[in-house]
Amino acid sequence: MLPLAGTLEAPVRVRPQPSADDHLLAGIVLLAGLFLALALAAPLGALLLKSFQDDRGGFVGLANYLRYFETPALIGSLWNSLWVAAVSTAIVLPLAFGYAYALTRSAIPLKALFRAIALIPILAPSLLPALALIYLFGNQGMLKPLLMGGTIYGPAGIIVSQVFYCFPPAVLILATALSGVDARLYEAAEALRASRIRVLRTVTLPAARYGMVSAGFVVFTLVITDFGIPKVIGGSFNVLATDVYKQVVGQQNFQMGAVVGMVLLAPAVLAFAADQWAQRRQTATVSARAVPYVPKPRPGRDLPLLIFCTILSLLMVGLIGVAAWGSLITFWPWNLSLTLANYDFARFDSAGWGSWWTSVRMAAWTAAIGAPLVFVFAYGMERAKRLPALVGLVRFAATVPLAVPGLVLGIAYILFFNAPENPLGFLYGTLAILVLNSLVHFYTVGHLASVTALKQLDPEFESVAASLKVPLWRTFLAVTLPISLPVLLDVAIYLFVNTMTTVSAVVFLYAPDIKPAAVALVQMDEAGQASAAAAMAMTILATSAAVKGLHLAADRALAHRTEAWRRA
């Protein structure tokens, strides 16, 4: 049967050919995937493989894991880590909630000061509160009689130090959760004459519950993976973090170190997954029409909260003050005269001030390379329209470092980069591997900050530029980058400060001529040179604070420039 004359054929859809901009974005995504594969996935794979091998490299299946769970001391360390983390979390959460509530839901004075004091521990190495507690309650401590025969070495010292160390991130998370509560709910509760307790129970706490969950898992993860505090004040109380150190550094038992590392990774991954769930639920509760809450003065609420914040602030400043005082003591506890000799680090460590300079260079390179790299990779993932499966995989890989403890990443780097057959082995024992390790360790926060900033930009910028035949890279340099400079600077400062203060990962990777300051601090404390260790901790704190101060000044200048640019 012949077709009818004039029959219209179905139009053929022509798929648009990829443009040069599409190829550029796909190339960026591929580079990001290759970077994360080599710097994260491959080392973690080497760690997992090592946990199934014997000392000769032969496959032994689950024998190492069975030996681990049959060793009472190692199982005891796992239990110690879990219950210490649980107790620390149970203490931090109510304290941080009260502090964040005062900052966001009250009319107390000096909020900016209280907020700044709460963030000071972020600028210091985790070992600083442990050193201060030893000066106060150690065997020769000034306030040791208050313990009535007890000891600060062990779980008590670890918990108190971890509360100080983990307080700032919990306050930041809870303050963000509380600031997102819709003011209209409080107006409705006031119109219905609901009591203060009922408003707290039915409005404030439900709105912040996912923030509480997120803060709880963040604190739990920080405690269970921290190495510095239990190393300084833990005494004979073993935890997973110190077990990893003993197995790798003390006994050179990399097989069992890999097993302990995988065990240490498990609770961190579970906490990370729960935290991601809580963050998604928290975001879903925020309405686009929400009205910001402006607290009104109420003495019955504000005065107790002011006293509460004042006490916590004095305790935090007091611990830092004790560490600063201890750094100036001639010879603790017999000669309490003040001296600057403890800052002559060459008397206590062969590297002298060189370890501080190594940390500054390591942090500076991490910030200078990491911030642009993270931002460009995030830009490629957000703007790429091709290869959606690859983009999703790389985006997931970018969030994985947040769940990997520093100690685990450090062991993984030893096993991967120190392997004889690895062509990248030339990096081992150099400053470059310390920079790479720090960048990967803190990658996720910078990535999330960059993605958040990019989502706030109007995509019409790229659309208009494309219609005018302007290449994507020119639009990026002329529009996207200038607007995003404040976020880029924030990421750089975050990388600098955290690299400056970290000890958990780099403790396995340094060489004698590139020893970071935090590692030198640990070694000084091990040698009984408490005052020199305190001096190094205060030096790290002063360096981080100085850089943060420069950041605030630059941030104000960039804010004025960006606002003028937007108006133009």
C-alpha positions in Angstrom: 0.0 0.0 0.0 1.5 3.3 -1.1 1.7 6.2 1.4 -0.6 9.1 0.9 0.7 12.1 -0.9 1.7 15.0 1.3 2.1 12.9 4.4 4.4 14.7 6.9 7.3 12.8 8.4 8.0 13.1 12.1 10.6 15.8 12.8 14.0 14.5 13.6 15.5 15.8 16.9 19.1 16.9 16.5 21.1 16.7 19.7 23.1 19.9 20.2 26.8 19.4 19.8 28.9 19.9 23.0 30.4 23.4 23.0 33.9 24.4 24.1 32.5 25.5 27.4 30.9 22.0 27.9 34.3 20.4 27.1 36.0 22.7 29.6 33.5 21.9 32.4 33.8 18.2 31.7 37.5 18.5 31.9 37.3 20.2 35.2 35.1 17.4 36.6 37.4 14.8 35.2 40.4 16.5 36.9 38.5 16.7 40.2 37.7 13.0 40.0 41.3 12.1 39.2 42.5 14.2 42.1 40.2 12.6 44.6 40.9 9.2 43.2 44.6 9.5 43.7 44.6 11.5 46.9 41.7 9.9 48.7 40.3 6.7 47.2 43.6 5.0 46.3 45.1 5.5 49.8 42.0 4.3 51.6 41.9 1.3 49.2 45.5 0.5 50.2 44.6 0.8 53.9 41.6 -1.6 53.4 43.8 -4.1 51.5 46.5 -4.0 54.1 44.0 -5.0 56.8 43.6 -8.3 55.0 47.3 -9.1 54.6 50.1 -10.4 56.8 53.5 -8.8 57.3 54.7 -10.4 54.0 51.8 -9.1 51.9 50.0 -12.4 51.8 46.2 -12.5 51.9 44.9 -13.8 55.2 41.2 -12.8 55.0 39.6 -11.8 58.2 42.4 -13.2 60.4 43.7 -9.7 61.5 40.1 -8.7 62.4 39.6 -11.8 64.4 42.9 -11.3 66.2 41.8 -7.7 67.0 38.5 -8.7 68.5 40.2 -11.5 70.5 42.6 -9.1 72.1 41.1 -7.7 75.3 43.3 -4.6 75.4 42.2 -3.5 71.9 38.6 -4.2 72.6 38.9 -2.2 75.8 40.3 0.7 73.8 37.2 0.6 71.5 34.9 0.6 74.5 36.9 3.5 76.1 36.6 5.6 73.0 32.9 5.0 72.6 31.9 5.9 76.2 34.3 8.8 76.5 32.9 10.2 73.3 29.3 9.7 74.5 29.9 11.4 77.8 31.7 14.3 76.2 28.8 14.7 73.8 26.3 14.6 76.6 28.1 17.5 78.3 28.9 19.6 75.3 25.3 19.6 73.8 23.4 21.3 76.7 26.3 23.8 77.3 26.5 24.7 73.6 22.7 24.9 73.3 22.4 27.3 76.3 25.3 29.4 74.9 23.8 29.5 71.3 20.4 30.2 72.7 21.8 33.2 74.6 23.4 34.5 71.4 20.3 34.1 69.2 17.3 34.1 71.4 18.1 36.7 74.1 18.9 40.4 74.3 22.1 40.0 76.4 24.9 42.6 75.9 28.4 41.8 74.5 27.1 39.1 72.1 30.0 39.8 69.7 32.5 39.3 72.5 30.9 36.1 73.7 30.8 34.8 70.1 34.5 35.6 69.6 35.5 33.9 72.9 33.6 30.8 71.9 35.6 30.5 68.7 39.1 30.8 70.3 39.6 27.1 70.8 39.4 26.6 67.0 42.6 28.6 66.7 44.5 26.5 69.1 45.8 22.9 68.9 43.7 20.4 70.7 46.6 19.7 73.1 46.4 23.2 74.7 43.5 22.5 77.1 45.1 19.2 78.2 48.4 21.1 79.0 46.4 23.7 81.0 44.6 21.0 83.0 48.0 19.4 83.8 49.2 22.7 85.3 46.0 23.0 87.3 45.3 19.4 88.4 48.4 17.3 87.4 50.6 15.5 89.9 52.2 18.9 90.8 49.1 21.0 89.9 48.1 24.1 91.7 44.5 22.8 92.4 45.3 19.1 92.8 43.9 19.0 96.4 40.5 19.8 95.0 40.5 16.4 93.4 40.6 14.8 96.9 42.9 12.0 95.9 41.7 11.6 92.3 43.7 12.1 89.2 43.2 14.2 86.1 45.1 11.7 84.0 42.7 9.4 82.2 39.1 9.7 81.2 38.4 12.7 83.4 41.1 14.8 81.8 40.2 13.6 78.3 36.5 14.5 78.8 37.1 18.0 80.2 39.7 18.8 77.5 37.3 17.5 74.8 34.5 19.6 76.1 36.7 22.7 75.6 37.9 21.5 72.2 34.5 20.6 70.8 32.5 23.4 72.2 33.0 25.9 69.3 31.7 23.7 66.4 28.6 22.7 68.5 27.9 26.4 69.2 28.2 27.3 65.5 25.8 24.5 64.4 23.2 25.2 67.1 23.4 29.0 66.6 22.6 28.4 62.9 19.7 26.1 63.8 18.2 28.5 66.3 18.6 31.5 64.1 16.4 29.8 61.4 13.3 29.6 63.6 10.3 31.6 62.2 9.4 34.6 64.4 5.7 34.1 63.4 5.6 30.9 65.5 6.6 32.9 68.6 4.0 35.6 67.8 1.3 33.0 67.5 2.4 31.4 70.8 2.3 34.8 72.5 -1.2 35.5 71.1 -2.4 32.1 72.5 -0.8 33.0 75.9 1.4 29.9 75.9 3.8 29.6 78.8 7.5 30.0 78.3 8.2 26.4 79.0 5.6 25.3 76.5 7.0 27.6 73.9 10.5 26.2 74.5 9.1 22.6 74.3 6.8 23.0 71.3 8.5 25.7 69.2 12.2 26.2 70.0 13.3 22.6 70.6 11.4 21.0 67.6 12.8 23.6 65.2 16.4 23.0 66.5 16.2 19.3 67.0 18.0 18.4 63.7 20.7 20.9 64.6 21.0 19.1 67.9 21.4 15.8 66.2 24.0 17.2 63.8 26.0 18.9 66.6 25.9 15.7 68.6 27.3 13.6 65.8 30.0 16.2 65.0 31.1 16.3 68.6 31.0 12.5 68.9 33.2 12.2 65.8 35.7 14.8 66.9 36.2 13.1 70.3 36.5 9.6 69.0 39.0 10.5 66.3 41.2 13.0 68.3 44.7 12.0 69.0 46.4 15.0 70.7 44.3 15.1 73.9 44.4 11.4 74.9 48.1 11.4 74.0 48.9 14.3 76.5 46.5 13.6 79.3 45.2 10.1 78.8 47.9 8.4 80.9 47.4 4.6 80.8 43.8 5.0 79.6 43.9 3.7 76.0 41.6 4.8 73.2 41.4 3.9 69.5 43.4 7.0 68.4 46.4 6.2 70.7 46.2 2.5 69.7 46.7 3.4 66.1 49.7 5.5 67.0 51.2 2.7 69.1 50.6 0.0 66.5 52.2 2.1 63.6 54.9 4.1 65.3 55.7 2.0 68.4 55.5 -1.5 67.0 55.7 -0.9 63.2 52.7 -3.3 63.0 51.0 -1.8 59.9 48.6 -4.7 59.5 47.0 -4.2 62.9 47.3 -0.5 62.5 45.2 -0.8 59.3 42.7 -2.9 61.2 42.4 -0.4 64.0 42.2 2.4 61.4 39.2 0.7 59.7 37.6 0.2 63.1 38.1 3.9 63.9 36.7 4.7 60.5 33.4 2.9 61.1 31.9 5.1 63.8 33.1 8.2 62.0 31.3 7.1 58.8 28.1 6.3 60.7 28.2 9.6 62.5 28.8 11.4 59.1 25.8 9.6 57.5 23.5 10.6 60.4 24.8 14.2 60.3 24.0 14.4 56.5 20.5 13.1 57.2 20.0 15.7 60.0 21.3 18.5 57.7 18.8 17.6 55.0 15.9 17.5 57.4 17.0 20.8 59.0 17.1 22.5 55.6 13.6 21.2 54.8 12.2 22.9 57.8 13.2 26.4 56.7 10.4 28.3 54.9 11.1 30.9 52.2 8.7 33.2 53.9 10.1 32.9 57.4 10.5 36.1 59.5 13.7 36.6 61.4 13.3 36.6 65.2 14.3 39.7 67.0 14.5 39.1 70.8 13.0 41.7 73.1 14.7 42.5 76.4 13.4 40.3 79.3 15.4 40.5 82.6 14.1 37.2 83.9 15.6 35.4 80.9 18.5 37.6 79.9 20.2 37.9 83.3 20.6 34.1 83.9 21.9 33.7 80.3 24.3 36.5 80.7 25.7 34.9 83.9 25.9 31.5 82.1 27.8 32.9 79.1 30.1 34.9 81.4 31.0 31.8 83.4 31.7 29.7 80.3 33.7 32.5 78.7 35.8 33.0 81.9 36.5 29.2 82.0 37.7 29.2 78.4 39.8 32.3 78.7 41.1 31.0 82.0 42.3 27.7 80.5 44.1 29.6 77.7 45.5 32.0 80.3 46.9 29.1 82.4 48.6 27.7 79.3 50.1 31.1 78.5 51.3 31.4 82.1 52.7 27.9 82.0 54.7 28.8 78.9 56.5 31.5 80.9 57.5 29.3 83.9 61.2 28.7 84.4 60.9 25.2 85.7 57.6 23.8 86.7 56.8 23.3 89.6 59.9 24.2 91.5 60.9 27.5 89.9 57.9 29.7 89.1 59.8 32.8 88.1 58.8 34.1 84.6 61.1 33.8 81.6 61.0 33.8 77.8 63.5 31.0 77.6 60.8 28.4 76.9 60.3 30.1 73.5 63.9 29.3 72.6 62.8 26.1 71.0 66.3 25.1 69.9 66.9 24.2 73.6 64.2 21.5 73.5 63.9 20.4 69.9 66.5 20.0 67.2 64.4 21.8 64.7 64.0 24.8 67.0 61.8 27.5 65.4 62.1 25.6 62.2 59.1 23.4 63.1 57.0 26.6 63.5 58.2 27.8 60.1 57.4 24.4 58.6 53.8 24.6 59.9 53.5 28.2 58.5 54.7 27.1 55.1 52.6 24.0 55.1 49.5 26.0 56.1 50.2 28.7 53.6 50.7 26.3 50.7 47.6 24.4 51.6 45.6 27.6 51.6 47.1 29.1 48.5 46.7 25.9 46.4 43.7 24.4 48.1 41.3 27.3 48.1 41.4 28.0 44.3 41.5 24.3 43.5 38.5 23.5 45.7 36.5 26.4 44.3 37.3 25.6 40.6 36.4 21.9 41.1 33.1 22.9 42.9 32.4 25.3 40.0 32.9 22.6 37.4 30.5 20.2 39.3 27.8 22.9 39.7 27.9 24.1 36.1 28.6 20.9 34.2 25.7 19.7 32.0 27.3 16.7 30.6 28.3 13.4 32.3 25.7 13.5 35.1 26.7 10.2 36.5 30.4 11.2 36.8 29.4 14.5 38.3 27.3 12.7 41.0 30.2 10.3 41.8 32.7 13.1 42.1 30.3 15.2 44.2 29.9 12.3 46.6 33.7 11.7 46.7 34.1 15.4 47.7 32.0 14.8 50.8 33.9 11.7 51.9 36.9 13.4 53.6 34.7 14.8 56.3 34.0 11.2 57.5 37.7 10.1 57.4 39.6 10.7 60.6 43.1 12.3 60.3 44.8 9.3 61.8 43.2 6.9 59.3 44.2 9.2 56.4 47.7 9.4 57.7 48.1 5.6 57.8 46.6 5.3 54.4 49.1 7.8 53.0 52.0 5.8 54.5 50.8 2.6 52.9 50.0 4.1 49.5 52.8 6.6 48.9 55.5 4.6 50.5 54.8 1.5 48.4 57.9 0.7 46.2 55.8 0.3 43.0 54.0 3.6 43.4 55.4 6.2 40.9 54.2 9.0 43.3 56.5 7.7 46.0 58.8 10.6 45.5 56.3 12.7 47.5 56.8 10.7 50.7 58.9 12.5 53.3 58.5 15.9 51.7 56.5 19.0 52.5 54.3 18.3 49.5 52.8 15.2 51.0 52.0 17.1 54.2 50.2 19.8 52.1 48.4 17.2 50.1 47.3 15.3 53.2 46.0 18.5 54.9 44.2 19.6 51.8 42.4 16.3 51.4 41.7 16.1 55.2 39.9 19.5 55.2 38.6 19.4 51.6 34.9 18.8 52.3 34.1 22.0 54.3 35.8 24.2 51.6 33.8 22.3 48.9 30.5 22.8 50.7 31.2 26.5 51.3 32.1 27.0 47.6 29.0 25.2 46.4 26.8 27.3 48.7 28.3 30.5 47.3 27.9 29.3 43.7 24.3 28.4 44.2 23.6 31.9 45.3 24.8 33.3 42.0 22.3 34.0 39.3 22.9 31.5 36.4 21.8 34.2 34.0 25.4 35.5 34.2 26.5 32.4 32.2 23.5 32.5 29.9 23.9 36.1 28.9 27.7 35.6 28.4 27.0 32.5 26.2 24.5 34.5 24.1 27.2 37.1 23.6 29.7 34.4 22.5 31.9 35.2 25.6 33.9 32.1 26.7 33.1 30.6 30.0 36.6 31.2 31.4 36.3 34.9 30.8 32.9 35.0 32.5 34.4 33.1 35.4 37.4 35.5 35.8 35.4 38.7 35.2 32.2 37.9 37.1 32.1 34.7 39.2 35.5 35.0 40.8 35.2 38.7 41.9 31.8 38.1 43.5 33.0 35.0 45.2 36.3 36.4 46.6 35.0 36.6 50.2 34.1 32.9 50.1 37.4 32.0 48.5 39.2 33.9 51.3 37.1 32.2 54.0 38.0 28.8 52.5 41.7 29.8 52.5 41.7 30.9 56.1 39.8 27.7 57.1 42.5 25.6 55.5 45.3 27.7 57.0 44.1 27.5 60.6 43.2 23.9 60.5 46.5 22.9 58.9 48.4 25.0 61.4 46.7 23.3 64.4 46.3 19.7 63.2 48.5 16.8 64.5 46.4 13.6 63.9 47.3 13.0 60.2 50.7 14.6 59.9 52.1 12.8 62.9 52.7 9.8 60.6 54.1 11.6 57.6 56.7 14.1 58.7 60.4 13.8 58.2 63.1 15.1 60.6 63.7 18.1 58.5 60.0 19.0 58.0 58.5 18.5 61.4 55.3 20.5 62.0 55.0 22.6 65.1 52.1 20.5 66.5 54.2 17.3 66.2 57.1 19.1 68.0 54.6 20.0 70.7 53.7 16.4 71.2 57.4 15.3 71.4 58.2 18.1 73.9 55.4 16.9 76.1 56.6 13.3 75.8 60.0 14.4 77.0 58.5 16.1 80.1 59.2 19.6 78.8 55.7 20.9 79.6 56.6 24.6 79.6 58.2 24.4 76.2 55.2 22.5 74.9 52.9 25.2 76.3 55.0 27.8 74.6 54.7 26.0 71.2 50.9 25.8 71.7 50.7 29.5 72.4 52.8 30.2 69.4 50.5 28.2 67.2 47.5 30.0 68.7 49.1 33.5 68.2 49.9 32.7 64.6 46.3 31.5 63.9 44.8 34.5 65.7 47.0 36.9 63.7 46.1 35.4 60.4 42.4 35.4 61.4 42.7 39.1 62.3 44.2 39.8 58.9 41.3 37.8 57.4 38.7 39.9 59.1 40.3 43.1 57.9 40.5 41.8 54.3 37.0 40.6 54.5 35.7 44.0 55.3 37.6 45.5 52.5 36.3 42.9 50.1 32.8 43.4 51.3 33.0 47.1 50.4 34.5 46.3 47.0 32.0 43.7 46.2 29.1 45.9 47.1 30.5 48.7 44.9 31.0 46.2 42.1 27.4 45.0 42.4 26.1 48.6 42.3 28.2 49.3 39.2 
